[in-house]
Amino acid sequence: MAKQLTLLFWSAIYGLVLGYIVSALTGAEFNIAYSIGIPMVTSLIVMNLLAPMLTSNTKSQNKQ
């Protein structure tokens, strides 16, 4: 659970920074909800898809 909370925190920070930079370069309106929400949801999906694959590889390597 701590890994996911850390991931949510840093994805929100990076999303804000990236959203601000992109909105400044394109001249679009900076939307905080999109800048935080999309990276957080995407990172949770990626984390939950990658975590089982990574743990299964380390367990099989430890048995050998």
PDB file of N, H, CA, C and O in Angstrom:
ATOM      1  N   MET A   1       0.816  -1.187   0.000  1.00  0.00           N
ATOM      2  CA  MET A   1       0.000   0.000   0.000  1.00  0.00           C
ATOM      3  C   MET A   1       0.867   1.262   0.000  1.00  0.00           C
ATOM      4  O   MET A   1       0.508   2.262  -0.621  1.00  0.00           O
ATOM      5  N   ALA A   2       1.990   1.217   0.685  1.00  0.00           N
ATOM      6  H   ALA A   2       2.282   0.405   1.190  1.00  0.00           H
ATOM      7  CA  ALA A   2       2.875   2.380   0.729  1.00  0.00           C
ATOM      8  C   ALA A   2       3.478   2.665  -0.644  1.00  0.00           C
ATOM      9  O   ALA A   2       3.692   3.823  -1.006  1.00  0.00           O
ATOM     10  N   LYS A   3       3.752   1.602  -1.410  1.00  0.00           N
ATOM     11  H   LYS A   3       3.578   0.662  -1.116  1.00  0.00           H
ATOM     12  CA  LYS A   3       4.280   1.799  -2.757  1.00  0.00           C
ATOM     13  C   LYS A   3       3.278   2.545  -3.621  1.00  0.00           C
ATOM     14  O   LYS A   3       3.646   3.439  -4.383  1.00  0.00           O
ATOM     15  N   GLN A   4       2.021   2.176  -3.502  1.00  0.00           N
ATOM     16  H   GLN A   4       1.722   1.450  -2.883  1.00  0.00           H
ATOM     17  CA  GLN A   4       0.994   2.820  -4.319  1.00  0.00           C
ATOM     18  C   GLN A   4       0.774   4.269  -3.904  1.00  0.00           C
ATOM     19  O   GLN A   4       0.546   5.124  -4.760  1.00  0.00           O
ATOM     20  N   LEU A   5       0.836   4.558  -2.615  1.00  0.00           N
ATOM     21  H   LEU A   5       1.021   3.864  -1.920  1.00  0.00           H
ATOM     22  CA  LEU A   5       0.685   5.944  -2.170  1.00  0.00           C
ATOM     23  C   LEU A   5       1.854   6.805  -2.631  1.00  0.00           C
ATOM     24  O   LEU A   5       1.668   7.954  -3.030  1.00  0.00           O
ATOM     25  N   THR A   6       3.054   6.247  -2.576  1.00  0.00           N
ATOM     26  H   THR A   6       3.205   5.313  -2.252  1.00  0.00           H
ATOM     27  CA  THR A   6       4.222   6.967  -3.064  1.00  0.00           C
ATOM     28  C   THR A   6       4.114   7.208  -4.562  1.00  0.00           C
ATOM     29  O   THR A   6       4.433   8.289  -5.056  1.00  0.00           O
ATOM     30  N   LEU A   7       3.663   6.192  -5.272  1.00  0.00           N
ATOM     31  H   LEU A   7       3.403   5.314  -4.871  1.00  0.00           H
ATOM     32  CA  LEU A   7       3.478   6.321  -6.712  1.00  0.00           C
ATOM     33  C   LEU A   7       2.438   7.384  -7.043  1.00  0.00           C
ATOM     34  O   LEU A   7       2.633   8.168  -7.972  1.00  0.00           O
ATOM     35  N   LEU A   8       1.336   7.423  -6.297  1.00  0.00           N
ATOM     36  H   LEU A   8       1.178   6.786  -5.543  1.00  0.00           H
ATOM     37  CA  LEU A   8       0.311   8.439  -6.526  1.00  0.00           C
ATOM     38  C   LEU A   8       0.851   9.840  -6.264  1.00  0.00           C
ATOM     39  O   LEU A   8       0.573  10.769  -7.023  1.00  0.00           O
ATOM     40  N   PHE A   9       1.611   9.988  -5.203  1.00  0.00           N
ATOM     41  H   PHE A   9       1.836   9.233  -4.587  1.00  0.00           H
ATOM     42  CA  PHE A   9       2.182  11.295  -4.869  1.00  0.00           C
ATOM     43  C   PHE A   9       3.102  11.795  -5.975  1.00  0.00           C
ATOM     44  O   PHE A   9       2.957  12.926  -6.440  1.00  0.00           O
ATOM     45  N   TRP A  10       4.045  10.964  -6.398  1.00  0.00           N
ATOM     46  H   TRP A  10       4.163  10.045  -6.020  1.00  0.00           H
ATOM     47  CA  TRP A  10       5.012  11.406  -7.398  1.00  0.00           C
ATOM     48  C   TRP A  10       4.388  11.549  -8.777  1.00  0.00           C
ATOM     49  O   TRP A  10       4.802  12.414  -9.548  1.00  0.00           O
ATOM     50  N   SER A  11       3.416  10.735  -9.100  1.00  0.00           N
ATOM     51  H   SER A  11       3.079  10.033  -8.473  1.00  0.00           H
ATOM     52  CA  SER A  11       2.760  10.918 -10.395  1.00  0.00           C
ATOM     53  C   SER A  11       1.957  12.210 -10.412  1.00  0.00           C
ATOM     54  O   SER A  11       1.852  12.852 -11.457  1.00  0.00           O
ATOM     55  N   ALA A  12       1.388  12.605  -9.275  1.00  0.00           N
ATOM     56  H   ALA A  12       1.473  12.083  -8.426  1.00  0.00           H
ATOM     57  CA  ALA A  12       0.681  13.890  -9.206  1.00  0.00           C
ATOM     58  C   ALA A  12       1.660  15.045  -9.376  1.00  0.00           C
ATOM     59  O   ALA A  12       1.362  16.005 -10.088  1.00  0.00           O
ATOM     60  N   ILE A  13       2.818  14.969  -8.738  1.00  0.00           N
ATOM     61  H   ILE A  13       3.060  14.189  -8.160  1.00  0.00           H
ATOM     62  CA  ILE A  13       3.825  16.026  -8.854  1.00  0.00           C
ATOM     63  C   ILE A  13       4.331  16.136 -10.294  1.00  0.00           C
ATOM     64  O   ILE A  13       4.362  17.225 -10.867  1.00  0.00           O
ATOM     65  N   TYR A  14       4.724  15.001 -10.871  1.00  0.00           N
ATOM     66  H   TYR A  14       4.699  14.116 -10.405  1.00  0.00           H
ATOM     67  CA  TYR A  14       5.214  15.025 -12.250  1.00  0.00           C
ATOM     68  C   TYR A  14       4.119  15.436 -13.226  1.00  0.00           C
ATOM     69  O   TYR A  14       4.400  16.121 -14.209  1.00  0.00           O
ATOM     70  N   GLY A  15       2.890  15.035 -12.976  1.00  0.00           N
ATOM     71  H   GLY A  15       2.662  14.479 -12.177  1.00  0.00           H
ATOM     72  CA  GLY A  15       1.775  15.437 -13.828  1.00  0.00           C
ATOM     73  C   GLY A  15       1.546  16.933 -13.797  1.00  0.00           C
ATOM     74  O   GLY A  15       1.292  17.548 -14.832  1.00  0.00           O
ATOM     75  N   LEU A  16       1.636  17.525 -12.610  1.00  0.00           N
ATOM     76  H   LEU A  16       1.844  17.025 -11.769  1.00  0.00           H
ATOM     77  CA  LEU A  16       1.487  18.977 -12.497  1.00  0.00           C
ATOM     78  C   LEU A  16       2.581  19.716 -13.261  1.00  0.00           C
ATOM     79  O   LEU A  16       2.304  20.666 -13.994  1.00  0.00           O
ATOM     80  N   VAL A  17       3.805  19.280 -13.088  1.00  0.00           N
ATOM     81  H   VAL A  17       4.030  18.509 -12.493  1.00  0.00           H
ATOM     82  CA  VAL A  17       4.926  19.936 -13.763  1.00  0.00           C
ATOM     83  C   VAL A  17       4.797  19.789 -15.277  1.00  0.00           C
ATOM     84  O   VAL A  17       4.926  20.766 -16.015  1.00  0.00           O
ATOM     85  N   LEU A  18       4.543  18.578 -15.729  1.00  0.00           N
ATOM     86  H   LEU A  18       4.438  17.785 -15.130  1.00  0.00           H
ATOM     87  CA  LEU A  18       4.419  18.339 -17.162  1.00  0.00           C
ATOM     88  C   LEU A  18       3.212  19.072 -17.745  1.00  0.00           C
ATOM     89  O   LEU A  18       3.301  19.644 -18.831  1.00  0.00           O
ATOM     90  N   GLY A  19       2.096  19.058 -17.037  1.00  0.00           N
ATOM     91  H   GLY A  19       2.023  18.592 -16.155  1.00  0.00           H
ATOM     92  CA  GLY A  19       0.906  19.769 -17.503  1.00  0.00           C
ATOM     93  C   GLY A  19       1.133  21.261 -17.607  1.00  0.00           C
ATOM     94  O   GLY A  19       0.671  21.897 -18.554  1.00  0.00           O
ATOM     95  N   TYR A  20       1.841  21.828 -16.640  1.00  0.00           N
ATOM     96  H   TYR A  20       2.216  21.311 -15.871  1.00  0.00           H
ATOM     97  CA  TYR A  20       2.129  23.261 -16.671  1.00  0.00           C
ATOM     98  C   TYR A  20       3.037  23.609 -17.846  1.00  0.00           C
ATOM     99  O   TYR A  20       2.801  24.591 -18.550  1.00  0.00           O
ATOM    100  N   ILE A  21       4.063  22.812 -18.054  1.00  0.00           N
ATOM    101  H   ILE A  21       4.255  22.014 -17.482  1.00  0.00           H
ATOM    102  CA  ILE A  21       4.998  23.082 -19.149  1.00  0.00           C
ATOM    103  C   ILE A  21       4.302  22.953 -20.500  1.00  0.00           C
ATOM    104  O   ILE A  21       4.467  23.807 -21.371  1.00  0.00           O
ATOM    105  N   VAL A  22       3.529  21.893 -20.674  1.00  0.00           N
ATOM    106  H   VAL A  22       3.394  21.199 -19.967  1.00  0.00           H
ATOM    107  CA  VAL A  22       2.837  21.686 -21.951  1.00  0.00           C
ATOM    108  C   VAL A  22       1.812  22.783 -22.198  1.00  0.00           C
ATOM    109  O   VAL A  22       1.692  23.271 -23.322  1.00  0.00           O
ATOM    110  N   SER A  23       1.076  23.178 -21.174  1.00  0.00           N
ATOM    111  H   SER A  23       1.174  22.782 -20.261  1.00  0.00           H
ATOM    112  CA  SER A  23       0.088  24.243 -21.370  1.00  0.00           C
ATOM    113  C   SER A  23       0.758  25.580 -21.681  1.00  0.00           C
ATOM    114  O   SER A  23       0.217  26.377 -22.448  1.00  0.00           O
ATOM    115  N   ALA A  24       1.912  25.830 -21.103  1.00  0.00           N
ATOM    116  H   ALA A  24       2.352  25.183 -20.480  1.00  0.00           H
ATOM    117  CA  ALA A  24       2.630  27.071 -21.402  1.00  0.00           C
ATOM    118  C   ALA A  24       3.178  27.068 -22.828  1.00  0.00           C
ATOM    119  O   ALA A  24       3.163  28.096 -23.505  1.00  0.00           O
ATOM    120  N   LEU A  25       3.659  25.915 -23.279  1.00  0.00           N
ATOM    121  H   LEU A  25       3.672  25.080 -22.729  1.00  0.00           H
ATOM    122  CA  LEU A  25       4.219  25.844 -24.628  1.00  0.00           C
ATOM    123  C   LEU A  25       3.147  25.888 -25.709  1.00  0.00           C
ATOM    124  O   LEU A  25       3.377  26.437 -26.786  1.00  0.00           O
ATOM    125  N   THR A  26       1.982  25.317 -25.433  1.00  0.00           N
ATOM    126  H   THR A  26       1.795  24.872 -24.557  1.00  0.00           H
ATOM    127  CA  THR A  26       0.923  25.282 -26.440  1.00  0.00           C
ATOM    128  C   THR A  26      -0.030  26.455 -26.339  1.00  0.00           C
ATOM    129  O   THR A  26      -0.799  26.697 -27.269  1.00  0.00           O
ATOM    130  N   GLY A  27      -0.004  27.181 -25.251  1.00  0.00           N
ATOM    131  H   GLY A  27       0.620  26.984 -24.496  1.00  0.00           H
ATOM    132  CA  GLY A  27      -0.912  28.303 -25.062  1.00  0.00           C
ATOM    133  C   GLY A  27      -2.295  27.883 -24.601  1.00  0.00           C
ATOM    134  O   GLY A  27      -3.229  28.684 -24.624  1.00  0.00           O
ATOM    135  N   ALA A  28      -2.430  26.644 -24.188  1.00  0.00           N
ATOM    136  H   ALA A  28      -1.671  25.993 -24.170  1.00  0.00           H
ATOM    137  CA  ALA A  28      -3.720  26.137 -23.717  1.00  0.00           C
ATOM    138  C   ALA A  28      -3.913  26.506 -22.245  1.00  0.00           C
ATOM    139  O   ALA A  28      -2.972  26.905 -21.560  1.00  0.00           O
ATOM    140  N   GLU A  29      -5.136  26.366 -21.784  1.00  0.00           N
ATOM    141  H   GLU A  29      -5.901  26.042 -22.341  1.00  0.00           H
ATOM    142  CA  GLU A  29      -5.448  26.650 -20.383  1.00  0.00           C
ATOM    143  C   GLU A  29      -4.919  25.517 -19.503  1.00  0.00           C
ATOM    144  O   GLU A  29      -5.076  24.342 -19.832  1.00  0.00           O
ATOM    145  N   PHE A  30      -4.299  25.874 -18.395  1.00  0.00           N
ATOM    146  H   PHE A  30      -4.171  26.829 -18.127  1.00  0.00           H
ATOM    147  CA  PHE A  30      -3.768  24.882 -17.456  1.00  0.00           C
ATOM    148  C   PHE A  30      -4.904  24.378 -16.577  1.00  0.00           C
ATOM    149  O   PHE A  30      -5.522  25.151 -15.846  1.00  0.00           O
ATOM    150  N   ASN A  31      -5.175  23.077 -16.652  1.00  0.00           N
ATOM    151  H   ASN A  31      -4.672  22.449 -17.246  1.00  0.00           H
ATOM    152  CA  ASN A  31      -6.245  22.466 -15.878  1.00  0.00           C
ATOM    153  C   ASN A  31      -5.618  21.530 -14.843  1.00  0.00           C
ATOM    154  O   ASN A  31      -5.018  20.515 -15.196  1.00  0.00           O
ATOM    155  N   ILE A  32      -5.760  21.878 -13.578  1.00  0.00           N
ATOM    156  H   ILE A  32      -6.248  22.702 -13.290  1.00  0.00           H
ATOM    157  CA  ILE A  32      -5.131  21.109 -12.501  1.00  0.00           C
ATOM    158  C   ILE A  32      -5.736  19.711 -12.389  1.00  0.00           C
ATOM    159  O   ILE A  32      -5.015  18.744 -12.146  1.00  0.00           O
ATOM    160  N   ALA A  33      -7.040  19.598 -12.561  1.00  0.00           N
ATOM    161  H   ALA A  33      -7.626  20.385 -12.758  1.00  0.00           H
ATOM    162  CA  ALA A  33      -7.700  18.295 -12.411  1.00  0.00           C
ATOM    163  C   ALA A  33      -7.178  17.292 -13.433  1.00  0.00           C
ATOM    164  O   ALA A  33      -6.912  16.140 -13.091  1.00  0.00           O
ATOM    165  N   TYR A  34      -7.031  17.718 -14.676  1.00  0.00           N
ATOM    166  H   TYR A  34      -7.247  18.654 -14.954  1.00  0.00           H
ATOM    167  CA  TYR A  34      -6.496  16.816 -15.699  1.00  0.00           C
ATOM    168  C   TYR A  34      -5.015  16.536 -15.465  1.00  0.00           C
ATOM    169  O   TYR A  34      -4.549  15.418 -15.683  1.00  0.00           O
ATOM    170  N   SER A  35      -4.288  17.539 -15.027  1.00  0.00           N
ATOM    171  H   SER A  35      -4.667  18.447 -14.850  1.00  0.00           H
ATOM    172  CA  SER A  35      -2.851  17.374 -14.822  1.00  0.00           C
ATOM    173  C   SER A  35      -2.538  16.424 -13.676  1.00  0.00           C
ATOM    174  O   SER A  35      -1.491  15.777 -13.682  1.00  0.00           O
ATOM    175  N   ILE A  36      -3.420  16.331 -12.700  1.00  0.00           N
ATOM    176  H   ILE A  36      -4.271  16.856 -12.695  1.00  0.00           H
ATOM    177  CA  ILE A  36      -3.217  15.406 -11.584  1.00  0.00           C
ATOM    178  C   ILE A  36      -3.902  14.070 -11.845  1.00  0.00           C
ATOM    179  O   ILE A  36      -3.319  13.015 -11.596  1.00  0.00           O
ATOM    180  N   GLY A  37      -5.120  14.108 -12.338  1.00  0.00           N
ATOM    181  H   GLY A  37      -5.594  14.966 -12.540  1.00  0.00           H
ATOM    182  CA  GLY A  37      -5.938  12.905 -12.460  1.00  0.00           C
ATOM    183  C   GLY A  37      -5.436  11.893 -13.460  1.00  0.00           C
ATOM    184  O   GLY A  37      -5.342  10.705 -13.151  1.00  0.00           O
ATOM    185  N   ILE A  38      -5.112  12.346 -14.655  1.00  0.00           N
ATOM    186  H   ILE A  38      -5.188  13.311 -14.906  1.00  0.00           H
ATOM    187  CA  ILE A  38      -4.698  11.417 -15.705  1.00  0.00           C
ATOM    188  C   ILE A  38      -3.398  10.690 -15.345  1.00  0.00           C
ATOM    189  O   ILE A  38      -3.352   9.469 -15.492  1.00  0.00           O
ATOM    190  N   PRO A  39      -2.344  11.362 -14.885  1.00  0.00           N
ATOM    191  CA  PRO A  39      -1.134  10.623 -14.498  1.00  0.00           C
ATOM    192  C   PRO A  39      -1.342   9.669 -13.318  1.00  0.00           C
ATOM    193  O   PRO A  39      -0.737   8.598 -13.277  1.00  0.00           O
ATOM    194  N   MET A  40      -2.193  10.049 -12.358  1.00  0.00           N
ATOM    195  H   MET A  40      -2.685  10.919 -12.391  1.00  0.00           H
ATOM    196  CA  MET A  40      -2.414   9.176 -11.205  1.00  0.00           C
ATOM    197  C   MET A  40      -3.138   7.900 -11.614  1.00  0.00           C
ATOM    198  O   MET A  40      -2.755   6.809 -11.191  1.00  0.00           O
ATOM    199  N   VAL A  41      -4.170   8.023 -12.425  1.00  0.00           N
ATOM    200  H   VAL A  41      -4.481   8.909 -12.769  1.00  0.00           H
ATOM    201  CA  VAL A  41      -4.914   6.841 -12.872  1.00  0.00           C
ATOM    202  C   VAL A  41      -4.034   5.965 -13.756  1.00  0.00           C
ATOM    203  O   VAL A  41      -4.031   4.742 -13.617  1.00  0.00           O
ATOM    204  N   THR A  42      -3.291   6.586 -14.660  1.00  0.00           N
ATOM    205  H   THR A  42      -3.293   7.579 -14.773  1.00  0.00           H
ATOM    206  CA  THR A  42      -2.406   5.828 -15.546  1.00  0.00           C
ATOM    207  C   THR A  42      -1.323   5.098 -14.761  1.00  0.00           C
ATOM    208  O   THR A  42      -1.023   3.941 -15.053  1.00  0.00           O
ATOM    209  N   SER A  43      -0.741   5.755 -13.778  1.00  0.00           N
ATOM    210  H   SER A  43      -0.985   6.695 -13.541  1.00  0.00           H
ATOM    211  CA  SER A  43       0.315   5.103 -12.998  1.00  0.00           C
ATOM    212  C   SER A  43      -0.225   3.949 -12.167  1.00  0.00           C
ATOM    213  O   SER A  43       0.457   2.936 -12.012  1.00  0.00           O
ATOM    214  N   LEU A  44      -1.431   4.078 -11.630  1.00  0.00           N
ATOM    215  H   LEU A  44      -1.985   4.902 -11.755  1.00  0.00           H
ATOM    216  CA  LEU A  44      -2.023   2.963 -10.890  1.00  0.00           C
ATOM    217  C   LEU A  44      -2.294   1.772 -11.797  1.00  0.00           C
ATOM    218  O   LEU A  44      -2.058   0.628 -11.409  1.00  0.00           O
ATOM    219  N   ILE A  45      -2.788   2.033 -12.997  1.00  0.00           N
ATOM    220  H   ILE A  45      -2.980   2.962 -13.312  1.00  0.00           H
ATOM    221  CA  ILE A  45      -3.048   0.941 -13.938  1.00  0.00           C
ATOM    222  C   ILE A  45      -1.748   0.252 -14.316  1.00  0.00           C
ATOM    223  O   ILE A  45      -1.668  -0.977 -14.311  1.00  0.00           O
ATOM    224  N   VAL A  46      -0.735   1.034 -14.643  1.00  0.00           N
ATOM    225  H   VAL A  46      -0.800   2.032 -14.648  1.00  0.00           H
ATOM    226  CA  VAL A  46       0.555   0.453 -15.027  1.00  0.00           C
ATOM    227  C   VAL A  46       1.179  -0.301 -13.859  1.00  0.00           C
ATOM    228  O   VAL A  46       1.720  -1.390 -14.048  1.00  0.00           O
ATOM    229  N   MET A  47       1.113   0.258 -12.661  1.00  0.00           N
ATOM    230  H   MET A  47       0.674   1.143 -12.507  1.00  0.00           H
ATOM    231  CA  MET A  47       1.676  -0.396 -11.476  1.00  0.00           C
ATOM    232  C   MET A  47       0.995  -1.734 -11.214  1.00  0.00           C
ATOM    233  O   MET A  47       1.666  -2.724 -10.922  1.00  0.00           O
ATOM    234  N   ASN A  48      -0.315  -1.772 -11.315  1.00  0.00           N
ATOM    235  H   ASN A  48      -0.861  -0.967 -11.551  1.00  0.00           H
ATOM    236  CA  ASN A  48      -1.039  -3.007 -11.038  1.00  0.00           C
ATOM    237  C   ASN A  48      -0.874  -4.036 -12.144  1.00  0.00           C
ATOM    238  O   ASN A  48      -1.060  -5.228 -11.899  1.00  0.00           O
ATOM    239  N   LEU A  49      -0.534  -3.614 -13.346  1.00  0.00           N
ATOM    240  H   LEU A  49      -0.384  -2.646 -13.546  1.00  0.00           H
ATOM    241  CA  LEU A  49      -0.262  -4.562 -14.419  1.00  0.00           C
ATOM    242  C   LEU A  49       1.170  -5.084 -14.364  1.00  0.00           C
ATOM    243  O   LEU A  49       1.418  -6.250 -14.674  1.00  0.00           O
ATOM    244  N   LEU A  50       2.108  -4.235 -13.975  1.00  0.00           N
ATOM    245  H   LEU A  50       1.907  -3.288 -13.723  1.00  0.00           H
ATOM    246  CA  LEU A  50       3.512  -4.639 -13.953  1.00  0.00           C
ATOM    247  C   LEU A  50       3.926  -5.365 -12.678  1.00  0.00           C
ATOM    248  O   LEU A  50       4.818  -6.213 -12.723  1.00  0.00           O
ATOM    249  N   ALA A  51       3.315  -5.062 -11.568  1.00  0.00           N
ATOM    250  H   ALA A  51       2.591  -4.373 -11.532  1.00  0.00           H
ATOM    251  CA  ALA A  51       3.727  -5.652 -10.290  1.00  0.00           C
ATOM    252  C   ALA A  51       3.648  -7.181 -10.283  1.00  0.00           C
ATOM    253  O   ALA A  51       4.597  -7.818  -9.827  1.00  0.00           O
ATOM    254  N   PRO A  52       2.571  -7.800 -10.762  1.00  0.00           N
ATOM    255  CA  PRO A  52       2.551  -9.270 -10.765  1.00  0.00           C
ATOM    256  C   PRO A  52       3.621  -9.878 -11.663  1.00  0.00           C
ATOM    257  O   PRO A  52       4.163 -10.937 -11.347  1.00  0.00           O
ATOM    258  N   MET A  53       3.929  -9.228 -12.769  1.00  0.00           N
ATOM    259  H   MET A  53       3.489  -8.367 -13.026  1.00  0.00           H
ATOM    260  CA  MET A  53       4.956  -9.755 -13.668  1.00  0.00           C
ATOM    261  C   MET A  53       6.339  -9.672 -13.032  1.00  0.00           C
ATOM    262  O   MET A  53       7.151 -10.583 -13.193  1.00  0.00           O
ATOM    263  N   LEU A  54       6.611  -8.600 -12.321  1.00  0.00           N
ATOM    264  H   LEU A  54       5.952  -7.860 -12.190  1.00  0.00           H
ATOM    265  CA  LEU A  54       7.921  -8.436 -11.703  1.00  0.00           C
ATOM    266  C   LEU A  54       8.106  -9.355 -10.508  1.00  0.00           C
ATOM    267  O   LEU A  54       9.198  -9.888 -10.314  1.00  0.00           O
ATOM    268  N   THR A  55       7.075  -9.556  -9.704  1.00  0.00           N
ATOM    269  H   THR A  55       6.188  -9.123  -9.862  1.00  0.00           H
ATOM    270  CA  THR A  55       7.210 -10.428  -8.540  1.00  0.00           C
ATOM    271  C   THR A  55       7.302 -11.888  -8.948  1.00  0.00           C
ATOM    272  O   THR A  55       7.988 -12.659  -8.278  1.00  0.00           O
ATOM    273  N   SER A  56       6.638 -12.297 -10.020  1.00  0.00           N
ATOM    274  H   SER A  56       6.080 -11.671 -10.565  1.00  0.00           H
ATOM    275  CA  SER A  56       6.714 -13.692 -10.433  1.00  0.00           C
ATOM    276  C   SER A  56       8.101 -14.020 -10.966  1.00  0.00           C
ATOM    277  O   SER A  56       8.569 -15.146 -10.797  1.00  0.00           O
ATOM    278  N   ASN A  57       8.763 -13.071 -11.603  1.00  0.00           N
ATOM    279  H   ASN A  57       8.383 -12.157 -11.740  1.00  0.00           H
ATOM    280  CA  ASN A  57      10.112 -13.305 -12.103  1.00  0.00           C
ATOM    281  C   ASN A  57      11.116 -13.436 -10.963  1.00  0.00           C
ATOM    282  O   ASN A  57      12.013 -14.276 -11.038  1.00  0.00           O
ATOM    283  N   THR A  58      10.994 -12.647  -9.932  1.00  0.00           N
ATOM    284  H   THR A  58      10.265 -11.965  -9.871  1.00  0.00           H
ATOM    285  CA  THR A  58      11.953 -12.722  -8.836  1.00  0.00           C
ATOM    286  C   THR A  58      11.750 -13.988  -8.016  1.00  0.00           C
ATOM    287  O   THR A  58      12.725 -14.543  -7.509  1.00  0.00           O
ATOM    288  N   LYS A  59      10.534 -14.456  -7.871  1.00  0.00           N
ATOM    289  H   LYS A  59       9.742 -14.005  -8.283  1.00  0.00           H
ATOM    290  CA  LYS A  59      10.292 -15.685  -7.123  1.00  0.00           C
ATOM    291  C   LYS A  59      10.856 -16.893  -7.859  1.00  0.00           C
ATOM    292  O   LYS A  59      11.420 -17.791  -7.233  1.00  0.00           O
ATOM    293  N   SER A  60      10.710 -16.925  -9.172  1.00  0.00           N
ATOM    294  H   SER A  60      10.252 -16.196  -9.681  1.00  0.00           H
ATOM    295  CA  SER A  60      11.229 -18.064  -9.924  1.00  0.00           C
ATOM    296  C   SER A  60      12.753 -18.057  -9.943  1.00  0.00           C
ATOM    297  O   SER A  60      13.364 -19.125  -9.986  1.00  0.00           O
ATOM    298  N   GLN A  61      13.377 -16.897  -9.912  1.00  0.00           N
ATOM    299  H   GLN A  61      12.881 -16.030  -9.876  1.00  0.00           H
ATOM    300  CA  GLN A  61      14.833 -16.829  -9.884  1.00  0.00           C
ATOM    301  C   GLN A  61      15.378 -17.258  -8.529  1.00  0.00           C
ATOM    302  O   GLN A  61      16.463 -17.837  -8.466  1.00  0.00           O
ATOM    303  N   ASN A  62      14.658 -16.991  -7.446  1.00  0.00           N
ATOM    304  H   ASN A  62      13.777 -16.521  -7.498  1.00  0.00           H
ATOM    305  CA  ASN A  62      15.117 -17.380  -6.118  1.00  0.00           C
ATOM    306  C   ASN A  62      15.042 -18.887  -5.912  1.00  0.00           C
ATOM    307  O   ASN A  62      15.827 -19.434  -5.137  1.00  0.00           O
ATOM    308  N   LYS A  63      14.129 -19.567  -6.577  1.00  0.00           N
ATOM    309  H   LYS A  63      13.491 -19.123  -7.206  1.00  0.00           H
ATOM    310  CA  LYS A  63      13.993 -21.016  -6.429  1.00  0.00           C
ATOM    311  C   LYS A  63      15.134 -21.761  -7.104  1.00  0.00           C
ATOM    312  O   LYS A  63      15.477 -22.870  -6.695  1.00  0.00           O
ATOM    313  N   GLN A  64      15.720 -21.172  -8.120  1.00  0.00           N
ATOM    314  H   GLN A  64      15.442 -20.271  -8.453  1.00  0.00           H
ATOM    315  CA  GLN A  64      16.774 -21.873  -8.864  1.00  0.00           C
ATOM    316  C   GLN A  64      18.051 -21.802  -8.156  1.00  0.00           C
ATOM    317  O   GLN A  64      19.052 -22.337  -8.633  1.00  0.00           O
TER     318      GLN A  64
END
